[in-house]
Amino acid sequence: MTKRIMAIYDADSGFGERFAEFVNFKERFPVSIVSFSSLEELRSYSCDHDIKLMLISSKVSNEEIGQIGADKVVLLAEEKIIPANESYPSVYKYQAADHLIREIMEQYCADLEEAGYTALSERGRVVGVYSPVNRCLKTSFSLAMAQLLSRDLKVLYLNMEDCSGFAGLTGEEYKRGMSDLFYYYRQGSFSFGRLGSVIYTWGDLDYVPPVQYPEDLAFISSQEIAGLIKQISKESTYGTIILDLGQMGKRAADVLEVCDGIYMPVKDDCVSAAKVEEFEAYLAASGHNAVMSRIQKINLPYHCTFGRKDNYLDQLLWSELGDYTRQLLRKQP
């Protein structure tokens, strides 16, 4: 399927070029992006090309916009308090690029669903991180690994904990996240566009914020979570998906089935060892032998060089845990 065309027009040509470069790098839109700094060029282009989505300065009149004939129009407003326009929706132009992408995807995803569009990509590799042991640095390891891999690969981090503390670590206020993806999946309306509307960015790493309420994770079945992960791996452009599983107990087995590789942080004390043995016995008894063969146990070093949550994600990379993770990844095929 040929990519659709998104046109960007703004008097500041640098804005359109920078935004197009960012979007093309992230590959979060299933479109080819063309930037224009002249309305004449845009009109001429539209005569020979079908523009599915057009981002255009709110200073352009509705009459001029109508002459271009784009299927869908989103206005780029230069004021935070966006003036009402009955004809077209608007987004605030001067905000972080990933925030701007989310807002545009919310406007666009309905059209993607109507067209039955899915991203053109091979199935992404799913790497699970899970342990029946508590306080084993599972999430710290997952975040360090995701950040390191994202330097060379297109990586999506998904956290499946009911109380992750993620907002406190990133300092971000989340309006959407995994709770929304669960809802879309259950309603049969999950799509590449829906995914793009809930993705945030930290450095090179893309991630979906964890659930807003613990109940959102408790009331969805392990089979539904596994189904959602499989759909994301098939319909997104991410080559690697890091799946950070919380204390799901034996429900984790169904989700781990969709993982191509699994890291299991363990500890040396007898209680932790007993928990791992019990989980392994459950896997064998419940027919999840394939999961057992994909598990790699790791004993993580405690990163004692820092402890504050300020810039925690950055500090992880240069801690003892960060060094351990680098060495581990170098050994992987």
C-alpha positions in Angstrom: 0.0 0.0 0.0 1.3 3.4 -1.0 1.8 5.9 1.8 -0.7 8.8 2.0 0.5 12.3 1.6 0.5 14.9 4.4 1.3 18.5 3.5 2.6 21.1 5.9 2.4 24.8 5.1 3.7 27.5 7.3 5.3 30.9 6.5 8.3 29.7 8.6 9.7 27.1 6.3 12.1 26.0 9.0 9.2 24.8 11.2 7.8 22.6 8.5 11.1 21.1 7.6 12.1 20.4 11.2 8.7 18.8 11.9 8.8 16.7 8.8 12.3 15.5 9.6 11.2 14.5 13.2 8.1 12.7 12.0 10.0 10.8 9.3 12.6 9.8 11.8 10.0 8.5 14.2 7.9 6.9 11.5 4.8 7.5 13.6 2.7 8.7 10.7 1.9 6.3 7.9 2.2 9.1 5.4 4.8 10.8 3.1 5.3 14.3 4.4 5.9 17.3 2.1 6.7 20.7 3.5 5.8 24.0 1.8 6.6 27.6 2.5 4.5 29.0 -0.4 0.8 28.7 -0.8 1.3 28.8 -4.6 3.6 25.8 -4.5 1.0 24.0 -2.3 -1.9 24.8 -4.6 0.2 23.6 -7.6 1.1 20.4 -5.8 -2.5 19.6 -4.9 -3.5 19.7 -8.5 -1.6 16.5 -9.2 -1.5 14.9 -5.8 -4.2 13.6 -3.4 -3.5 15.3 0.0 -5.0 13.2 2.8 -4.0 15.5 5.6 -2.8 19.1 5.6 -1.3 21.0 8.5 -1.6 24.7 7.6 -1.1 28.0 9.4 -4.3 29.3 11.1 -3.5 32.7 9.4 -4.7 31.3 6.0 -8.3 32.0 5.3 -10.9 29.2 5.1 -11.5 30.2 1.5 -7.9 29.6 0.5 -7.8 26.4 2.5 -10.9 25.1 0.6 -9.2 25.8 -2.7 -6.4 23.3 -2.0 -8.9 20.5 -1.5 -7.2 18.4 1.2 -9.2 15.5 2.6 -8.6 16.6 6.2 -7.2 19.9 7.5 -5.7 20.7 10.9 -4.8 24.3 11.7 -1.4 25.3 13.2 -2.3 28.0 15.8 0.3 30.4 17.2 -1.5 31.1 20.4 -2.0 28.7 23.3 -5.6 29.8 23.6 -6.7 28.6 20.2 -9.3 30.7 18.5 -12.5 28.8 17.6 -12.8 27.8 13.9 -16.0 26.0 13.1 -14.6 24.6 9.9 -11.3 23.0 11.0 -9.7 21.7 14.2 -6.6 23.4 15.5 -3.4 22.4 17.4 -0.9 24.7 19.2 2.1 25.0 17.0 4.8 25.8 19.6 4.9 22.7 21.7 7.2 19.7 21.9 7.1 17.7 18.6 5.9 14.5 20.2 3.1 16.3 21.9 2.1 17.8 18.5 2.2 14.4 16.9 -0.1 13.0 19.5 -2.7 15.7 18.9 -2.6 15.4 15.2 -2.9 11.6 15.4 -6.0 12.0 17.5 -7.5 14.0 14.6 -6.3 11.6 12.0 -6.8 8.2 13.4 -10.5 8.0 12.7 -9.7 8.3 9.0 -7.0 5.6 9.2 -9.6 3.2 10.8 -12.2 3.9 8.1 -9.6 3.1 5.5 -8.5 -0.1 7.3 -4.9 1.1 7.3 -2.2 -0.7 9.1 1.5 0.1 9.0 3.7 -1.7 6.6 6.3 -3.5 8.7 7.5 -6.9 9.7 6.5 -8.1 13.1 8.5 -6.4 15.8 10.6 -8.4 18.2 9.0 -8.5 21.7 11.4 -8.7 24.6 9.8 -9.4 28.0 11.2 -8.6 31.4 9.5 -10.4 34.3 10.2 -11.9 37.6 8.1 -13.4 40.4 10.7 -11.8 42.8 10.0 -8.4 44.2 12.5 -5.5 44.4 14.8 -7.1 41.9 15.5 -3.9 39.7 13.3 -5.2 36.9 12.0 -1.8 35.8 15.3 -0.1 36.1 16.9 -2.8 33.9 14.0 -2.5 31.4 14.4 1.2 31.1 18.2 1.0 30.8 17.9 -1.6 28.1 15.2 0.3 26.2 17.2 3.5 26.2 20.4 1.7 25.1 18.7 -0.2 22.3 16.8 3.0 21.1 20.1 4.5 20.1 20.3 2.2 17.1 16.9 0.7 16.8 13.3 1.9 16.8 12.1 0.8 20.2 8.8 1.0 22.1 8.7 0.6 25.9 5.5 -0.7 27.5 5.1 -0.8 31.3 2.5 -3.2 32.7 2.7 -2.3 36.3 -0.4 -1.2 38.2 1.5 1.5 40.3 4.6 2.4 38.2 5.5 5.8 39.6 6.4 6.7 36.0 4.9 10.2 36.1 7.1 11.0 39.0 10.2 9.8 37.2 9.6 11.7 34.0 7.9 14.8 35.4 5.3 14.4 32.7 1.5 14.8 33.1 -0.1 12.0 31.1 -3.6 12.4 29.5 -3.5 9.0 27.7 -1.7 5.7 28.0 -2.1 2.0 28.3 -5.6 2.4 29.8 -6.7 3.8 26.4 -5.0 1.1 24.4 -6.8 -1.5 26.5 -10.1 0.2 25.8 -9.5 0.4 22.1 -8.5 -3.2 21.9 -11.5 -4.4 23.8 -13.8 -2.3 21.5 -12.1 -3.7 18.4 -10.9 -0.2 17.4 -7.2 -0.4 18.0 -5.2 0.9 15.1 -1.8 2.3 14.2 -3.3 5.7 14.5 -4.6 5.0 18.0 -1.2 3.9 19.1 0.5 7.0 17.8 -1.9 9.2 19.8 -0.7 7.8 23.1 3.1 7.6 22.5 5.5 9.9 24.4 9.2 10.3 23.9 12.2 10.3 26.2 15.4 11.1 24.3 15.4 8.5 21.5 13.0 6.2 23.3 9.2 6.0 22.6 6.9 4.7 25.3 3.3 4.5 26.3 2.5 5.7 29.8 1.3 2.9 32.2 -2.3 2.5 33.3 -3.9 5.4 35.1 -5.7 3.2 37.7 -4.7 -0.2 39.0 -8.2 -1.5 38.2 -7.5 -0.9 34.4 -4.8 -3.7 34.6 -6.6 -5.9 37.0 -9.8 -6.2 35.0 -8.2 -7.1 31.6 -7.4 -10.7 31.0 -3.9 -11.9 30.3 -5.1 -13.2 26.9 -6.3 -9.7 26.0 -3.0 -8.2 27.0 -1.2 -10.8 24.9 -3.5 -10.1 22.0 -2.8 -6.4 22.2 0.9 -6.8 22.3 0.8 -9.1 19.2 -1.3 -6.5 17.4 1.2 -3.7 18.3 4.1 -5.8 17.1 2.4 -6.5 13.8 0.8 -3.1 13.0 3.4 -0.7 14.3 6.8 0.3 12.8 8.7 -0.7 15.9 11.5 -3.2 15.4 11.7 -3.9 19.2 9.1 -3.8 21.9 10.3 -3.9 25.5 7.5 -5.3 27.7 8.0 -4.6 31.4 5.6 -6.8 33.3 4.6 -6.1 36.8 3.5 -8.5 39.6 1.0 -10.4 37.4 1.6 -13.6 39.2 0.9 -16.7 37.1 -1.2 -14.6 34.7 2.2 -13.5 33.3 2.6 -16.9 31.5 0.0 -16.0 28.8 1.7 -12.7 28.1 5.2 -14.2 28.1 4.0 -16.5 25.3 4.2 -13.6 22.8 7.7 -12.7 23.8 10.6 -13.7 21.6 13.1 -13.4 24.5 12.6 -13.0 28.2 14.9 -11.6 30.9 14.1 -12.7 34.5 15.9 -10.8 37.2 16.6 -13.0 40.2 18.1 -12.7 43.7 20.2 -15.1 45.7 18.2 -15.4 48.9 16.2 -18.6 49.6 12.7 -16.9 49.5 13.4 -15.5 46.0 14.7 -18.8 44.8 11.6 -20.5 46.0 9.4 -18.1 44.2 11.2 -18.7 40.9 11.0 -22.5 41.4 7.3 -22.2 42.0 6.7 -20.1 38.8 8.8 -22.5 36.8 6.8 -25.5 38.1 3.6 -23.7 37.1 4.9 -23.1 33.6 5.7 -26.8 33.2 2.4 -27.9 34.6 0.3 -25.5 32.5 1.9 -26.3 29.2 4.1 -23.2 28.8 7.3 -25.1 28.2 8.2 -22.8 25.3 8.2 -19.9 27.7 10.7 -21.6 29.9 13.1 -22.2 27.0 13.2 -18.4 26.3 13.9 -17.2 29.8 17.4 -15.9 30.6 18.0 -15.4 34.3 20.0 -12.3 35.3 21.3 -11.2 38.7 21.4 -7.4 38.5 23.9 -5.2 40.4 22.4 -2.6 42.7 23.1 0.9 41.3 24.3 2.6 44.5 25.9 5.6 42.8 22.6 7.6 42.9 19.2 7.4 44.3 17.2 10.6 43.6 14.4 10.4 41.1 15.5 13.7 39.4 17.0 12.6 36.0 16.7 9.0 37.1 16.4 7.7 33.6 19.5 9.5 32.4 21.5 8.5 35.5 20.6 4.8 34.9 22.8 4.7 31.8 25.9 5.5 33.7 25.3 3.4 36.8 26.6 0.0 37.6 23.3 -1.3 36.2 23.8 0.6 33.0 27.3 -0.9 32.6 25.9 -4.4 33.3 23.2 -3.9 30.7 25.6 -2.7 28.0 27.8 -5.8 28.5 24.7 -8.1 28.4 23.4 -6.6 25.2 26.9 -6.9 23.5 26.7 -10.7 24.2 23.3 -11.1 22.6 23.1 -12.4 19.0 
